[in-house]
């Protein structure tokens, strides 16, 4: 299986004519609750491409948590190791979308912040039997570090999508086989280098195996021991870029799981990302295998 350790959030999305000033109240448009969270999104992206997925995470003992776990189960994801805590509410993201499509987002991590390294030690067998580990940064860094070191212990290839961006030390970078940042994240991780290929090379010098930089509508860049290879974007009409990076990471993980090369995997990632931006929301927008195969073959 592919093991995903990460966040589950309910996205609370409201349309607004513009973003409010501090102290101001605006009348918005329609409201929707949409399953999200980078960990859960990537698990769903991978599951819809047909790979067996197990997720480790933490929700509150509340209706959002129940809905999120049932949604993952409906996508055939193993949810038995998603903890349910009474100490915090399920994570949420408050998302306002203005008339131009610009988002402003506040994330309340809630139960995601309670996923501890010890929780992973209790599930060590899942690491021993995993084919690929996929992690992000919406759970505590100590937990991400523990996940990477458990994977290392059992020689499981590791993928880190370093989002939301934060500086990481060599201790973590040295345990990452495939780092999948976007343009902003790779710049921040490298300490301010604004050329993605150069930033990626610096991260490899700090111990990362391969770096796959996602470049939005410009596609992606694979930087490994063979040098830098550009992955062309698929041309689509973008309506909502939410979860494009999650679709990329999930599809990349499945392609590696199936034995494809990192370059081929990045093409799958780019196709999944491109389809995702043509639809609204996070998990509802993630494509199924037939759609990705059709686009890759086109
Ligand atoms: P993030 O959502 O993490 O910022 P990106 O915006 O880089 O990630 O998107 C991830 C991937 O999705 C890109 O590498 C690209 O392949 C695909 N993608 C994103 N936006 C578009 C777009 N407008 N047209 C085509 N492909 C896109």
py3Dmol code that shows the C-alpha trace and the ligand (Angstrom):
import py3Dmol

protein = """\
ATOM      1  CA  UNK A   1       0.000   0.000   0.000  1.00  0.00           C
ATOM      2  CA  UNK A   2       0.811   3.698  -0.193  1.00  0.00           C
ATOM      3  CA  UNK A   3       0.856   5.096   3.351  1.00  0.00           C
ATOM      4  CA  UNK A   4      -0.308   8.703   3.737  1.00  0.00           C
ATOM      5  CA  UNK A   5       0.392  10.437   7.061  1.00  0.00           C
ATOM      6  CA  UNK A   6      -1.279  13.829   7.169  1.00  0.00           C
ATOM      7  CA  UNK A   7      -4.131  16.220   7.736  1.00  0.00           C
ATOM      8  CA  UNK A   8      -7.885  16.053   7.308  1.00  0.00           C
ATOM      9  CA  UNK A   9      -9.812  19.345   7.162  1.00  0.00           C
ATOM     10  CA  UNK A  10     -13.338  20.363   6.356  1.00  0.00           C
ATOM     11  CA  UNK A  11     -13.203  23.353   3.997  1.00  0.00           C
ATOM     12  CA  UNK A  12     -15.899  25.935   4.823  1.00  0.00           C
ATOM     13  CA  UNK A  13     -16.198  27.893   1.598  1.00  0.00           C
ATOM     14  CA  UNK A  14     -18.191  31.070   1.036  1.00  0.00           C
ATOM     15  CA  UNK A  15     -18.400  33.253  -2.070  1.00  0.00           C
ATOM     16  CA  UNK A  16     -17.977  36.972  -1.396  1.00  0.00           C
ATOM     17  CA  UNK A  17     -18.087  40.041  -3.681  1.00  0.00           C
ATOM     18  CA  UNK A  18     -14.756  41.144  -2.132  1.00  0.00           C
ATOM     19  CA  UNK A  19     -12.681  40.393   0.979  1.00  0.00           C
ATOM     20  CA  UNK A  20     -13.834  42.205   4.162  1.00  0.00           C
ATOM     21  CA  UNK A  21     -11.758  44.856   5.950  1.00  0.00           C
ATOM     22  CA  UNK A  22     -10.972  44.247   9.664  1.00  0.00           C
ATOM     23  CA  UNK A  23     -14.143  44.947  11.649  1.00  0.00           C
ATOM     24  CA  UNK A  24     -16.327  44.842   8.539  1.00  0.00           C
ATOM     25  CA  UNK A  25     -19.258  42.469   7.903  1.00  0.00           C
ATOM     26  CA  UNK A  26     -20.175  41.583   4.310  1.00  0.00           C
ATOM     27  CA  UNK A  27     -23.074  39.623   2.874  1.00  0.00           C
ATOM     28  CA  UNK A  28     -21.624  36.695   0.955  1.00  0.00           C
ATOM     29  CA  UNK A  29     -23.034  34.301  -1.600  1.00  0.00           C
ATOM     30  CA  UNK A  30     -23.562  30.523  -1.352  1.00  0.00           C
ATOM     31  CA  UNK A  31     -21.828  28.501   1.394  1.00  0.00           C
ATOM     32  CA  UNK A  32     -20.507  24.944   1.041  1.00  0.00           C
ATOM     33  CA  UNK A  33     -18.653  22.389   3.164  1.00  0.00           C
ATOM     34  CA  UNK A  34     -16.081  20.546   1.057  1.00  0.00           C
ATOM     35  CA  UNK A  35     -13.787  17.722   2.267  1.00  0.00           C
ATOM     36  CA  UNK A  36     -10.140  18.838   2.193  1.00  0.00           C
ATOM     37  CA  UNK A  37      -6.844  18.872   4.077  1.00  0.00           C
ATOM     38  CA  UNK A  38      -3.632  18.191   2.197  1.00  0.00           C
ATOM     39  CA  UNK A  39      -3.143  14.696   3.626  1.00  0.00           C
ATOM     40  CA  UNK A  40      -6.682  13.553   2.873  1.00  0.00           C
ATOM     41  CA  UNK A  41      -6.655  15.216  -0.561  1.00  0.00           C
ATOM     42  CA  UNK A  42      -3.475  13.401  -1.539  1.00  0.00           C
ATOM     43  CA  UNK A  43      -4.839  10.108  -0.212  1.00  0.00           C
ATOM     44  CA  UNK A  44      -7.995  10.562  -2.323  1.00  0.00           C
ATOM     45  CA  UNK A  45      -5.993  11.625  -5.385  1.00  0.00           C
ATOM     46  CA  UNK A  46      -3.942   8.431  -5.123  1.00  0.00           C
ATOM     47  CA  UNK A  47      -6.919   6.171  -4.328  1.00  0.00           C
ATOM     48  CA  UNK A  48      -8.883   7.397  -7.378  1.00  0.00           C
ATOM     49  CA  UNK A  49      -5.983   6.244  -9.550  1.00  0.00           C
ATOM     50  CA  UNK A  50      -6.511   2.746  -8.205  1.00  0.00           C
ATOM     51  CA  UNK A  51      -3.712   2.210  -5.670  1.00  0.00           C
ATOM     52  CA  UNK A  52      -4.360   0.701  -2.208  1.00  0.00           C
ATOM     53  CA  UNK A  53      -4.108   3.536   0.337  1.00  0.00           C
ATOM     54  CA  UNK A  54      -3.913   3.594   4.119  1.00  0.00           C
ATOM     55  CA  UNK A  55      -4.175   6.921   5.920  1.00  0.00           C
ATOM     56  CA  UNK A  56      -2.881   7.888   9.370  1.00  0.00           C
ATOM     57  CA  UNK A  57      -4.298  11.119  10.802  1.00  0.00           C
ATOM     58  CA  UNK A  58      -6.469  12.564  13.546  1.00  0.00           C
ATOM     59  CA  UNK A  59      -9.957  14.094  13.609  1.00  0.00           C
ATOM     60  CA  UNK A  60     -12.184  15.364  16.382  1.00  0.00           C
ATOM     61  CA  UNK A  61     -15.096  13.367  17.749  1.00  0.00           C
ATOM     62  CA  UNK A  62     -17.595  15.460  15.764  1.00  0.00           C
ATOM     63  CA  UNK A  63     -19.715  15.551  12.616  1.00  0.00           C
ATOM     64  CA  UNK A  64     -17.006  16.970  10.344  1.00  0.00           C
ATOM     65  CA  UNK A  65     -14.622  14.228  11.443  1.00  0.00           C
ATOM     66  CA  UNK A  66     -17.225  11.531  10.808  1.00  0.00           C
ATOM     67  CA  UNK A  67     -18.035  12.976   7.373  1.00  0.00           C
ATOM     68  CA  UNK A  68     -14.358  13.202   6.401  1.00  0.00           C
ATOM     69  CA  UNK A  69     -13.587   9.628   7.472  1.00  0.00           C
ATOM     70  CA  UNK A  70     -16.633   8.253   5.690  1.00  0.00           C
ATOM     71  CA  UNK A  71     -15.664  10.153   2.552  1.00  0.00           C
ATOM     72  CA  UNK A  72     -12.221   8.542   2.559  1.00  0.00           C
ATOM     73  CA  UNK A  73     -13.753   5.104   3.152  1.00  0.00           C
ATOM     74  CA  UNK A  74     -16.050   5.673   0.147  1.00  0.00           C
ATOM     75  CA  UNK A  75     -12.879   6.183  -1.914  1.00  0.00           C
ATOM     76  CA  UNK A  76     -11.601   2.772  -0.649  1.00  0.00           C
ATOM     77  CA  UNK A  77      -9.000   4.326   1.693  1.00  0.00           C
ATOM     78  CA  UNK A  78      -8.105   2.426   4.871  1.00  0.00           C
ATOM     79  CA  UNK A  79      -9.308   4.619   7.761  1.00  0.00           C
ATOM     80  CA  UNK A  80      -8.801   2.289  10.750  1.00  0.00           C
ATOM     81  CA  UNK A  81      -5.698   4.220  11.815  1.00  0.00           C
ATOM     82  CA  UNK A  82      -7.252   7.678  11.753  1.00  0.00           C
ATOM     83  CA  UNK A  83      -7.464   8.564  15.443  1.00  0.00           C
ATOM     84  CA  UNK A  84     -10.546  10.260  16.876  1.00  0.00           C
ATOM     85  CA  UNK A  85      -9.810  12.656  19.738  1.00  0.00           C
ATOM     86  CA  UNK A  86     -12.126  14.396  22.198  1.00  0.00           C
ATOM     87  CA  UNK A  87      -9.368  16.964  22.960  1.00  0.00           C
ATOM     88  CA  UNK A  88      -9.840  19.101  19.826  1.00  0.00           C
ATOM     89  CA  UNK A  89     -12.271  19.765  17.007  1.00  0.00           C
ATOM     90  CA  UNK A  90     -11.701  18.392  13.505  1.00  0.00           C
ATOM     91  CA  UNK A  91      -9.445  20.685  11.480  1.00  0.00           C
ATOM     92  CA  UNK A  92     -11.201  23.269   9.334  1.00  0.00           C
ATOM     93  CA  UNK A  93     -10.234  25.815   6.688  1.00  0.00           C
ATOM     94  CA  UNK A  94     -12.305  29.022   6.463  1.00  0.00           C
ATOM     95  CA  UNK A  95     -12.123  29.974   2.799  1.00  0.00           C
ATOM     96  CA  UNK A  96     -13.487  33.166   1.258  1.00  0.00           C
ATOM     97  CA  UNK A  97     -13.508  33.322  -2.549  1.00  0.00           C
ATOM     98  CA  UNK A  98     -14.007  36.737  -4.154  1.00  0.00           C
ATOM     99  CA  UNK A  99     -15.567  37.600  -7.515  1.00  0.00           C
ATOM    100  CA  UNK A 100     -12.174  37.363  -9.265  1.00  0.00           C
ATOM    101  CA  UNK A 101     -11.581  33.843  -7.859  1.00  0.00           C
ATOM    102  CA  UNK A 102      -8.938  35.030  -5.371  1.00  0.00           C
ATOM    103  CA  UNK A 103      -8.957  33.020  -2.084  1.00  0.00           C
ATOM    104  CA  UNK A 104      -8.221  34.069   1.463  1.00  0.00           C
ATOM    105  CA  UNK A 105      -7.886  31.157   3.868  1.00  0.00           C
ATOM    106  CA  UNK A 106      -7.622  30.644   7.636  1.00  0.00           C
ATOM    107  CA  UNK A 107      -6.780  27.098   8.757  1.00  0.00           C
ATOM    108  CA  UNK A 108      -7.655  25.969  12.290  1.00  0.00           C
ATOM    109  CA  UNK A 109      -5.588  22.742  12.565  1.00  0.00           C
ATOM    110  CA  UNK A 110      -7.520  21.392  15.577  1.00  0.00           C
ATOM    111  CA  UNK A 111      -7.086  17.623  15.833  1.00  0.00           C
ATOM    112  CA  UNK A 112      -4.377  17.575  13.119  1.00  0.00           C
ATOM    113  CA  UNK A 113      -2.037  19.313  15.588  1.00  0.00           C
ATOM    114  CA  UNK A 114      -2.538  16.440  18.051  1.00  0.00           C
ATOM    115  CA  UNK A 115      -1.125  13.714  15.778  1.00  0.00           C
ATOM    116  CA  UNK A 116       2.008  12.766  17.737  1.00  0.00           C
ATOM    117  CA  UNK A 117       5.152  10.731  16.951  1.00  0.00           C
ATOM    118  CA  UNK A 118       3.992   8.113  19.498  1.00  0.00           C
ATOM    119  CA  UNK A 119       0.812   7.586  17.444  1.00  0.00           C
ATOM    120  CA  UNK A 120       3.017   6.419  14.575  1.00  0.00           C
ATOM    121  CA  UNK A 121       5.086   4.076  16.707  1.00  0.00           C
ATOM    122  CA  UNK A 122       1.838   2.274  17.529  1.00  0.00           C
ATOM    123  CA  UNK A 123       1.287   1.674  13.803  1.00  0.00           C
ATOM    124  CA  UNK A 124       4.802   0.549  12.913  1.00  0.00           C
ATOM    125  CA  UNK A 125       3.538  -2.495  10.995  1.00  0.00           C
ATOM    126  CA  UNK A 126       1.943  -0.135   8.442  1.00  0.00           C
ATOM    127  CA  UNK A 127       5.386   1.294   7.741  1.00  0.00           C
ATOM    128  CA  UNK A 128       7.030  -2.108   7.512  1.00  0.00           C
ATOM    129  CA  UNK A 129       4.557  -3.237   4.847  1.00  0.00           C
ATOM    130  CA  UNK A 130       4.257   0.058   2.915  1.00  0.00           C
ATOM    131  CA  UNK A 131       5.520   0.473  -0.660  1.00  0.00           C
ATOM    132  CA  UNK A 132       5.620   4.291  -0.569  1.00  0.00           C
ATOM    133  CA  UNK A 133       5.238   6.929   2.198  1.00  0.00           C
ATOM    134  CA  UNK A 134       3.593  10.273   1.378  1.00  0.00           C
ATOM    135  CA  UNK A 135       3.673  13.161   3.898  1.00  0.00           C
ATOM    136  CA  UNK A 136       3.007  16.926   3.989  1.00  0.00           C
ATOM    137  CA  UNK A 137       3.483  19.673   6.615  1.00  0.00           C
ATOM    138  CA  UNK A 138      -0.071  20.139   7.961  1.00  0.00           C
ATOM    139  CA  UNK A 139       0.720  17.880  10.942  1.00  0.00           C
ATOM    140  CA  UNK A 140       3.454  18.598  13.546  1.00  0.00           C
ATOM    141  CA  UNK A 141       7.017  18.512  12.172  1.00  0.00           C
ATOM    142  CA  UNK A 142       8.036  16.047  14.904  1.00  0.00           C
ATOM    143  CA  UNK A 143       5.392  13.654  13.560  1.00  0.00           C
ATOM    144  CA  UNK A 144       6.546  14.118   9.959  1.00  0.00           C
ATOM    145  CA  UNK A 145      10.124  13.453  11.108  1.00  0.00           C
ATOM    146  CA  UNK A 146       9.044  10.265  12.873  1.00  0.00           C
ATOM    147  CA  UNK A 147       7.123   9.098   9.790  1.00  0.00           C
ATOM    148  CA  UNK A 148      10.168   9.635   7.585  1.00  0.00           C
ATOM    149  CA  UNK A 149      12.473   7.819   9.978  1.00  0.00           C
ATOM    150  CA  UNK A 150      10.118   4.838  10.317  1.00  0.00           C
ATOM    151  CA  UNK A 151       9.950   4.636   6.519  1.00  0.00           C
ATOM    152  CA  UNK A 152      13.735   4.824   6.326  1.00  0.00           C
ATOM    153  CA  UNK A 153      14.039   1.979   8.843  1.00  0.00           C
ATOM    154  CA  UNK A 154      12.063  -0.281   6.488  1.00  0.00           C
ATOM    155  CA  UNK A 155      13.588   1.135   3.267  1.00  0.00           C
ATOM    156  CA  UNK A 156      10.266   2.542   2.120  1.00  0.00           C
ATOM    157  CA  UNK A 157      10.670   5.330  -0.512  1.00  0.00           C
ATOM    158  CA  UNK A 158       9.619   8.682   0.977  1.00  0.00           C
ATOM    159  CA  UNK A 159       7.733  11.565  -0.669  1.00  0.00           C
ATOM    160  CA  UNK A 160       7.346  14.937   1.073  1.00  0.00           C
ATOM    161  CA  UNK A 161       5.090  17.708  -0.236  1.00  0.00           C
ATOM    162  CA  UNK A 162       6.513  20.572   1.922  1.00  0.00           C
ATOM    163  CA  UNK A 163       3.253  22.509   2.239  1.00  0.00           C
ATOM    164  CA  UNK A 164       2.411  24.810   3.907  1.00  0.00           C
ATOM    165  CA  UNK A 165       5.958  26.081   3.382  1.00  0.00           C
ATOM    166  CA  UNK A 166       8.320  26.226   6.321  1.00  0.00           C
ATOM    167  CA  UNK A 167      12.106  25.998   6.635  1.00  0.00           C
ATOM    168  CA  UNK A 168      13.359  22.427   7.192  1.00  0.00           C
ATOM    169  CA  UNK A 169      16.726  21.207   8.468  1.00  0.00           C
ATOM    170  CA  UNK A 170      19.066  18.595   7.035  1.00  0.00           C
ATOM    171  CA  UNK A 171      17.731  16.053   9.522  1.00  0.00           C
ATOM    172  CA  UNK A 172      14.425  15.983   7.618  1.00  0.00           C
ATOM    173  CA  UNK A 173      15.695  16.766   4.112  1.00  0.00           C
ATOM    174  CA  UNK A 174      18.197  13.904   4.336  1.00  0.00           C
ATOM    175  CA  UNK A 175      15.332  11.416   4.768  1.00  0.00           C
ATOM    176  CA  UNK A 176      13.375  12.576   1.702  1.00  0.00           C
ATOM    177  CA  UNK A 177      13.730  10.591  -1.515  1.00  0.00           C
ATOM    178  CA  UNK A 178      11.291  12.752  -3.520  1.00  0.00           C
ATOM    179  CA  UNK A 179      10.554  16.337  -2.484  1.00  0.00           C
ATOM    180  CA  UNK A 180       7.528  17.865  -4.278  1.00  0.00           C
ATOM    181  CA  UNK A 181       7.418  21.627  -3.597  1.00  0.00           C
ATOM    182  CA  UNK A 182       5.713  24.331  -5.635  1.00  0.00           C
ATOM    183  CA  UNK A 183       7.697  27.337  -6.855  1.00  0.00           C
ATOM    184  CA  UNK A 184       7.136  29.327  -3.657  1.00  0.00           C
ATOM    185  CA  UNK A 185       8.010  26.406  -1.380  1.00  0.00           C
ATOM    186  CA  UNK A 186      11.239  25.479  -3.165  1.00  0.00           C
ATOM    187  CA  UNK A 187      12.396  29.106  -2.934  1.00  0.00           C
ATOM    188  CA  UNK A 188      11.652  29.310   0.774  1.00  0.00           C
ATOM    189  CA  UNK A 189      13.271  25.936   1.552  1.00  0.00           C
ATOM    190  CA  UNK A 190      16.454  26.928  -0.284  1.00  0.00           C
ATOM    191  CA  UNK A 191      16.686  30.124   1.763  1.00  0.00           C
ATOM    192  CA  UNK A 192      15.519  32.583  -0.892  1.00  0.00           C
ATOM    193  CA  UNK A 193      16.872  31.291  -4.236  1.00  0.00           C
ATOM    194  CA  UNK A 194      14.301  32.419  -6.831  1.00  0.00           C
ATOM    195  CA  UNK A 195      15.388  30.157  -9.719  1.00  0.00           C
ATOM    196  CA  UNK A 196      13.581  26.824  -9.135  1.00  0.00           C
ATOM    197  CA  UNK A 197      16.218  24.630 -10.799  1.00  0.00           C
ATOM    198  CA  UNK A 198      19.003  26.195  -8.746  1.00  0.00           C
ATOM    199  CA  UNK A 199      16.924  26.023  -5.537  1.00  0.00           C
ATOM    200  CA  UNK A 200      16.282  22.335  -6.244  1.00  0.00           C
ATOM    201  CA  UNK A 201      19.998  21.689  -6.782  1.00  0.00           C
ATOM    202  CA  UNK A 202      20.780  23.299  -3.422  1.00  0.00           C
ATOM    203  CA  UNK A 203      18.229  21.062  -1.697  1.00  0.00           C
ATOM    204  CA  UNK A 204      19.766  17.985  -3.308  1.00  0.00           C
ATOM    205  CA  UNK A 205      23.106  19.127  -1.877  1.00  0.00           C
ATOM    206  CA  UNK A 206      21.414  19.080   1.531  1.00  0.00           C
ATOM    207  CA  UNK A 207      20.476  15.433   1.174  1.00  0.00           C
ATOM    208  CA  UNK A 208      17.200  15.319  -0.803  1.00  0.00           C
ATOM    209  CA  UNK A 209      17.125  12.558  -3.436  1.00  0.00           C
ATOM    210  CA  UNK A 210      15.102  14.109  -6.277  1.00  0.00           C
ATOM    211  CA  UNK A 211      13.193  17.393  -6.346  1.00  0.00           C
ATOM    212  CA  UNK A 212      10.026  17.754  -8.418  1.00  0.00           C
ATOM    213  CA  UNK A 213       8.991  21.413  -8.555  1.00  0.00           C
ATOM    214  CA  UNK A 214       5.386  22.074  -9.581  1.00  0.00           C
ATOM    215  CA  UNK A 215       5.057  25.277 -11.620  1.00  0.00           C
ATOM    216  CA  UNK A 216       1.287  25.831 -11.903  1.00  0.00           C
ATOM    217  CA  UNK A 217       0.234  26.508 -15.505  1.00  0.00           C
ATOM    218  CA  UNK A 218       3.913  26.158 -16.552  1.00  0.00           C
ATOM    219  CA  UNK A 219       4.023  22.420 -15.690  1.00  0.00           C
ATOM    220  CA  UNK A 220       6.812  20.983 -13.553  1.00  0.00           C
ATOM    221  CA  UNK A 221      10.548  20.452 -13.273  1.00  0.00           C
ATOM    222  CA  UNK A 222      12.267  17.186 -12.274  1.00  0.00           C
ATOM    223  CA  UNK A 223      15.744  17.728 -10.791  1.00  0.00           C
ATOM    224  CA  UNK A 224      17.764  14.603  -9.999  1.00  0.00           C
ATOM    225  CA  UNK A 225      21.238  13.142 -10.538  1.00  0.00           C
ATOM    226  CA  UNK A 226      20.637  13.259 -14.304  1.00  0.00           C
ATOM    227  CA  UNK A 227      20.058  17.043 -14.217  1.00  0.00           C
ATOM    228  CA  UNK A 228      16.892  19.101 -14.710  1.00  0.00           C
ATOM    229  CA  UNK A 229      14.040  18.012 -17.011  1.00  0.00           C
ATOM    230  CA  UNK A 230      11.043  20.221 -17.800  1.00  0.00           C
ATOM    231  CA  UNK A 231       7.609  18.533 -17.763  1.00  0.00           C
ATOM    232  CA  UNK A 232       5.270  20.354 -20.144  1.00  0.00           C
ATOM    233  CA  UNK A 233       1.870  21.471 -18.809  1.00  0.00           C
ATOM    234  CA  UNK A 234      -1.372  20.055 -20.189  1.00  0.00           C
ATOM    235  CA  UNK A 235      -3.414  22.918 -21.645  1.00  0.00           C
ATOM    236  CA  UNK A 236      -6.711  23.338 -19.780  1.00  0.00           C
ATOM    237  CA  UNK A 237      -9.201  26.060 -18.801  1.00  0.00           C
ATOM    238  CA  UNK A 238      -8.545  26.709 -15.093  1.00  0.00           C
ATOM    239  CA  UNK A 239     -11.547  27.571 -12.904  1.00  0.00           C
ATOM    240  CA  UNK A 240     -10.271  26.729  -9.372  1.00  0.00           C
ATOM    241  CA  UNK A 241      -6.666  25.812  -8.561  1.00  0.00           C
ATOM    242  CA  UNK A 242      -7.511  24.295  -5.145  1.00  0.00           C
ATOM    243  CA  UNK A 243      -5.798  20.911  -4.630  1.00  0.00           C
ATOM    244  CA  UNK A 244      -3.777  21.008  -7.889  1.00  0.00           C
ATOM    245  CA  UNK A 245      -0.600  20.354  -5.913  1.00  0.00           C
ATOM    246  CA  UNK A 246      -2.340  17.571  -3.959  1.00  0.00           C
ATOM    247  CA  UNK A 247      -3.505  15.911  -7.182  1.00  0.00           C
ATOM    248  CA  UNK A 248       0.058  16.087  -8.507  1.00  0.00           C
ATOM    249  CA  UNK A 249       1.562  14.547  -5.355  1.00  0.00           C
ATOM    250  CA  UNK A 250      -1.016  11.745  -5.164  1.00  0.00           C
ATOM    251  CA  UNK A 251      -0.672  10.827  -8.826  1.00  0.00           C
ATOM    252  CA  UNK A 252       3.136  10.990  -8.654  1.00  0.00           C
ATOM    253  CA  UNK A 253       3.052   8.570  -5.710  1.00  0.00           C
ATOM    254  CA  UNK A 254       0.830   6.089  -7.570  1.00  0.00           C
ATOM    255  CA  UNK A 255       3.032   6.165 -10.671  1.00  0.00           C
ATOM    256  CA  UNK A 256       6.124   5.433  -8.567  1.00  0.00           C
ATOM    257  CA  UNK A 257       4.180   2.684  -6.780  1.00  0.00           C
ATOM    258  CA  UNK A 258       3.519   1.134 -10.198  1.00  0.00           C
ATOM    259  CA  UNK A 259       7.198   1.261 -11.107  1.00  0.00           C
ATOM    260  CA  UNK A 260       7.278   4.246 -13.468  1.00  0.00           C
ATOM    261  CA  UNK A 261      10.309   6.546 -13.602  1.00  0.00           C
ATOM    262  CA  UNK A 262      10.210   9.929 -11.804  1.00  0.00           C
ATOM    263  CA  UNK A 263       9.804  11.678 -15.178  1.00  0.00           C
ATOM    264  CA  UNK A 264       6.854   9.495 -16.170  1.00  0.00           C
ATOM    265  CA  UNK A 265       5.435   9.946 -12.674  1.00  0.00           C
ATOM    266  CA  UNK A 266       5.692  13.733 -13.051  1.00  0.00           C
ATOM    267  CA  UNK A 267       3.704  13.522 -16.310  1.00  0.00           C
ATOM    268  CA  UNK A 268       0.948  11.670 -14.413  1.00  0.00           C
ATOM    269  CA  UNK A 269       1.147  14.335 -11.712  1.00  0.00           C
ATOM    270  CA  UNK A 270       0.863  17.141 -14.263  1.00  0.00           C
ATOM    271  CA  UNK A 271      -2.161  15.487 -15.895  1.00  0.00           C
ATOM    272  CA  UNK A 272      -3.935  14.975 -12.556  1.00  0.00           C
ATOM    273  CA  UNK A 273      -3.149  18.570 -11.532  1.00  0.00           C
ATOM    274  CA  UNK A 274      -4.423  19.944 -14.839  1.00  0.00           C
ATOM    275  CA  UNK A 275      -7.759  18.111 -14.577  1.00  0.00           C
ATOM    276  CA  UNK A 276      -8.183  19.246 -10.962  1.00  0.00           C
ATOM    277  CA  UNK A 277      -7.954  22.960 -11.851  1.00  0.00           C
ATOM    278  CA  UNK A 278     -10.874  22.594 -14.280  1.00  0.00           C
ATOM    279  CA  UNK A 279     -13.269  21.864 -11.363  1.00  0.00           C
ATOM    280  CA  UNK A 280     -14.291  23.544  -8.097  1.00  0.00           C
ATOM    281  CA  UNK A 281     -13.239  22.421  -4.615  1.00  0.00           C
ATOM    282  CA  UNK A 282     -10.651  20.053  -3.176  1.00  0.00           C
ATOM    283  CA  UNK A 283     -11.621  16.356  -3.016  1.00  0.00           C
ATOM    284  CA  UNK A 284     -14.633  16.628  -5.370  1.00  0.00           C
ATOM    285  CA  UNK A 285     -12.299  17.955  -8.096  1.00  0.00           C
ATOM    286  CA  UNK A 286      -9.777  15.086  -8.001  1.00  0.00           C
ATOM    287  CA  UNK A 287      -9.811  12.936 -11.157  1.00  0.00           C
ATOM    288  CA  UNK A 288     -10.259   9.194 -11.630  1.00  0.00           C
ATOM    289  CA  UNK A 289      -7.784   6.962 -13.395  1.00  0.00           C
ATOM    290  CA  UNK A 290      -9.517   6.828 -16.783  1.00  0.00           C
ATOM    291  CA  UNK A 291      -9.448  10.625 -17.078  1.00  0.00           C
ATOM    292  CA  UNK A 292      -5.756  10.852 -16.232  1.00  0.00           C
ATOM    293  CA  UNK A 293      -4.889   8.012 -18.626  1.00  0.00           C
ATOM    294  CA  UNK A 294      -6.871   9.676 -21.406  1.00  0.00           C
ATOM    295  CA  UNK A 295      -5.096  13.007 -20.919  1.00  0.00           C
ATOM    296  CA  UNK A 296      -1.617  11.417 -20.704  1.00  0.00           C
ATOM    297  CA  UNK A 297      -2.330   9.471 -23.914  1.00  0.00           C
ATOM    298  CA  UNK A 298      -3.759  12.495 -25.763  1.00  0.00           C
TER     299      UNK A 298
END
"""
ligand_1 = """\
27
LIG
P 0.079 24.119 -5.782
O -1.406 23.933 -5.866
O 0.717 23.274 -4.724
O 0.564 25.541 -5.760
P 0.700 24.068 -8.632
O -0.114 25.299 -8.766
O 2.126 24.132 -9.040
O 0.648 23.479 -7.145
O -0.051 22.928 -9.474
C 0.345 21.581 -9.432
C 0.406 21.016 -10.833
O -0.883 21.057 -11.427
C 1.328 21.796 -11.773
O 2.652 21.269 -11.706
C 0.693 21.550 -13.128
O 1.196 20.356 -13.688
C -0.785 21.399 -12.805
N -1.465 22.692 -13.021
C -1.744 23.642 -12.096
N -2.356 24.710 -12.650
C -2.466 24.428 -13.980
C -3.008 25.115 -15.115
N -3.566 26.342 -15.005
N -2.929 24.501 -16.328
C -2.371 23.285 -16.460
N -1.852 22.588 -15.439
C -1.892 23.137 -14.213
"""
view = py3Dmol.view(width=600, height=400)
view.addModel(protein, "pdb")
view.setStyle({"model": 0}, {"cartoon": {"style": "trace"}})
view.addModel(ligand_1, "xyz")
view.setStyle({"model": 1}, {"stick": {}})
view.zoomTo()
view.show()
